[in-house]
Amino acid sequence: MRRLVLALLLALTALAVPGQAAPAPGFASDNIEWLGNVPLHADTAGAHLLGGYLYVTSSHELTIYDIRNPEQPVPVSTLPIPQQPYFAEEDVDTNGKVLLIGTLEMLVVVDVRDKAHPAVLSTLQGGDEHTVTCVLDCTWAYGSYGEIVDLRDPRAPKKSGDWTTARKGGPGAQHDVTEVSPGIVVTSTETMWVLDARRDPAHPKVVATGVPGDDRFVHANLWPRQGKDRFLLVGGETAGTGTGDLCADKDAGAFMTWDTAGWQTSKTLALVDSYRPAAQSPTTGGALAYETYCSHWFTPRPGWKDGGQVAVGWYEHGTRLLQVAKSGKIKEIGYFVPAATTSSAAYWVAKDLLYVLDYQRGLDILRVHDGKAPRAIAPGAKGLPPTKGPARLRTWLPGSLDGDEWRCR
């Protein structure tokens, strides 16, 4: 059965690699070029990049891709693991040996040493939390709601504590935790905590905090260069439904920069800037007509140092490319808003290549140019019509009455 599934994955991926697909209908800034789409995992919420492999989760499986040639990801295995539709493991974590998935009221520990033959190693009933994070090389796991699991023997995981009790009163609403360097963990909570788990992982200590100053929901965080960078990058998330300006509202989830200078002494992190996409139509760089959530998973571009570029999955606002100055100030410099997008996560797989995991579209592959992207030419097209404005992707529609036809969307 696994061979049949893998054969199907390989066949579908072969149809979707760059150079074999017409440009995606939708909108993009001049500096973003769409290379292709892998039309699988259409209910994925995220993935994990490590050591030339991409680990993708969806509501029914884990798939491992060989991405050593990142323009042509090749699936090497798939492992059926039922998960909740639309709520598959979002921030799947692994050290390349074990991989953690929280689902259906249990923690699933997967052996991924052999990428072609992943296997469930163990399960822990009651260990399912919204996200589960490896700590200290996956010898421990921290759940988003507080669960601490001892994984020193991954065949026999056991509950060992609750990080939310590290300080009286708790951190407020919880969504995720991130190990920024071995044993140093930052929580995505109403009041963000920096936890030190190096001496006693079952009983971490709060060594610093960050308070946004309002009740915004904190969704995710990354501290580049293993916590040595000046800036902690933080994303919010807002649930709701609306048209036009839901994600631009001042109370909506924002992408944020936090100054960490001197945090070991001050014990505090300071909010520097917040970014929300402007309320405008897709043709001028905005969202699709209907919005459900705001802001999601993000990663900094290779070469980041106390500032640089960040790619953010922003649901119906597509993928947003942001520039963070040395001061921490944020501005938008690009976007990719394809048809029917619900962009969940954006990952840099090379200096100029992005993978976007989308709830509706699967995996999009983008090239980011520091200047304008080349004009897309579909196979067999006789020419390109003139276009107006930078926010157009071209769609090739073969078989028209006059032969090959180009239309701009």
Summary of the structure (lengths in Angstrom):
residues: 409
radius of gyration: 21.3
end to end distance: 40.9
largest distance: 72.5
contacts: 1434
relative contact order: 0.14
helix: 7%
strand: 47%
